[in-house]
Structure formats: C-alpha cells, structure tokens
C-alpha cells in the first residue's frame, strides 16, 4: 500500500471539501430547524454536483459514472461526512447494486439513476428483520408470469425522494441441517405501483432531515421483468454489491470526526480558565492527543480496506474492522468534544450537540457493532476450525 495520496486524489479531496463547505454547511441549520431539505436547495445541490462531474461517481465510466476506484470513492465519502447527511444525499451516489440490471432494466433504472434523472432507495430492513436479513417476512409469490408482494419495510432512508425502490423479499424456504432458510429475491418497484405505499416513518434524533420511511405492499403485482438478478438470488446480489457500503459509513465517520475535532482543538486553544487556554491543562490536552490518534487510526483502517478492494484482495474482515472502529471512534470524539465545550456543547449555538446526536446511529445501521465483531471473529476462527 502506498502511504500517500496522488495529485489526482488530493484534487478530489480539495474539490469535495470545498463543495461541502460552500454548498452544504450554509443550509445545515435550516434543515435542523425544519426537519427536511427544501426542494430548491436539493435540486441546486444535485445540479452543482453534476456540473462538477461527481454525480454517480461510484459507477464505472462504461455507464456514465466517473469510474473512481474504491480508494477514490472512500475519499469522496470521507469529505462528504463533514456535512449534513440530509443535504449530502443529493450529491448523488445511487446504489451500486443497480449494476446488476439487465436488458430493459438498464435503460429504465440504471442509466437514469446514473444521470440523476431518477433516484433510488434500498429496502431491506423490517420490524423483525434488521441484522437477521433472512428473517424478513415481506414476501412474494408467483402468480403466472407475475409476482405478488405483501408485507412491509421500515427505516428506509431516502424513500421520500425515490422514484423507484430496490426491494429484498422472501420468495421461498429451504430446509437445511441448521433449520429453515429463506430464499431472497430482489425486485425493482416503481413509486406509484398499485398496492405499494410509501409513508413517513419515525422521528429520529440522528440526522435531522434525512428521513426514514415505511413501505407497505398489499397484493402489489409486479411482472417478472422487475426481478433484479436471479430469482432466489437476492442474498448473493446483496453480498456482492452491498457489503462495501460499510466502508462508506466508516469513511463518513472519519470525516465527521475530523470536523468535530477541529472545533475541539480551536476551542481548547481559545477558551481560557484560570488565566490560560484550557488546552494547556493536561486533562484537556491529553484528550486532544487521544482524539487525533484515534481519528488517524480509523482513517488508515478505512483507506487500507479500500486499497484491498482495489487490489482484488479479500477485504470483508478489514471493512468490518474499519466500520466498527470508525463508528465507535466517532462516538468517543463527539462525546469528548462536547465535554471540552462544557455546557455550551449542549446548546444549538454550536453544531456539537448535533454531531453528538448524529454519531449514535452509525453503530447501528449498515450492520451493528455486534455484527461487525461477529464478522471479524468468524473470519479469524473459521480457518482454525472453530
């Protein structure tokens, strides 16, 4: 691994950071107050992202994307992590799983998503199937050449803006030595399809304006052409395209931690108590030292995992380690920063309390910390027969 960024990668970092500072930061307080992103602001961010050539930068050039490497994209996500999740949504990173589109699906879903003409949302989670993906109850049964979907999904991010949905549902059950095992199939479902409804979800304290929605399917009929990938092959599609999303969470956590740290560092240098900056007190100075050490460590874990993907090397454990460490590091950094600010850290005069609230969900979505520890330990123990 080369320990350093190329000139092109430095340009990517500078460009995206400048974009976030100039196009995202100014609207964050408004989104916090109203709990949503006004359409005019959303469209403006999307248009400016297209002008920069970064819209769908996570897709290959063959379909109109920027063709960034995994390392390049991790750098993009790291800088986006500095800003509001609700606003950064319109920077436009469609789900890579759309590369599984075939035939007419390419013109109807993949290419419009890459161009920014249509937005997608991913739907896996259910009330009784979070970490246990195969525990989902939302199901589909064949009816001639059609499939009929019934059930619900919740915690679906970006659903209020989506034109279509990538939905994982159970389409059968296999008996295995370890008990029944549900088969999963992926469907492409357009907003407005009869029997399909999208409604507001829960009021989350993390990432105001980045809403979650509830999807319901009531005898929702879909033609066979709406299957993404192979019938009963949804779990394989999921593993192939989605596991790297954990790397995105890690990268964004690093970016958010660095922004938070900048506040802590400057405040420790400026805030005076007992006649001197509080950073001179060992209790604060050592906290500053610990924070930057953990941030740098999380950064390198994340970039090293991205590098392995670019080299075609196995990276499942490394990605899990990056996601686990970066999200838990972010929790410690935001909490320590709030402590350094004291009572003012809890006031909305500063964004510290927002960083603190937003950090909590990172250890839950895209695989909880417990799931990451399971992945890591399983990767280490299985070769030893344990």
C-alpha angles and dihedrals in degrees: 000000000000110000100216141052125261120238089257092052091049087053091051091052094047093046096049094042091052090048092051093047094048104033104027110031095057092060100042097094092049091053090048091053100044098031095228143066113253111237094238092056092045093052092045092054091047093050094048090048089055091049089054090051092238101111108118088001088158091069128084122259090245090076098035101274127126093256096226120177120243088258092051092049092048088056090051092050092046091058093043087054088071091069140059113296091217093056096039089058088080093056079085124232107166118201111280088219086081087078084079089069115122136191114342090001089075094062094036101045117000102050096039089051092051091048091048093242091119130026125214136206129200119230120194110117122093133177090260098028115060113124088005097070093174089056091075118132098193102107145180129208129193119253108178108300091341136079122222116211126203132173139049145272129204140189089042108166121214092009094130090064098037123114091191139011135225101217129189115205138167114259102175146338131251124202109231134173086259094051135267114345121195121227114226129211128187121225134189108224123187121218109255096033108148111260093023121105133180119199138167116282132202129325104251123196090210121079101000111215093025093100131198121216140198120234122201129192118198110178088323106182120212129177117239089253088074093069111110110214119340128341108262088009097102095108091055091047089050094051094046098050109021110046092081090063085082086065089056091056090050093049094048090048090056092051093048091047091053092052091048091047091054089059091049093048095049093044091050089053096046106034111088129203127168089007100304142072110280089232088073091065110092092227090063099031092055090050089054090051093049093048097053091045091054093045092052091047092051090046093055093044088054097046092045090055091049090049090054090054090052090051092051091244125143107270107166095110093040092052091048090050091050093048093046097047098039095050094046090045089053090054091053094045095049092046093048092047090053089050091052090051090049117196092350089063089071094051121092090231083092128038091233096101088050092052088049093051094042093051094064098071094053090077090055113041125068088025124335122252087256091056091049091052089050091052092048096047093044091052091052099042103040095070087056092053094251 
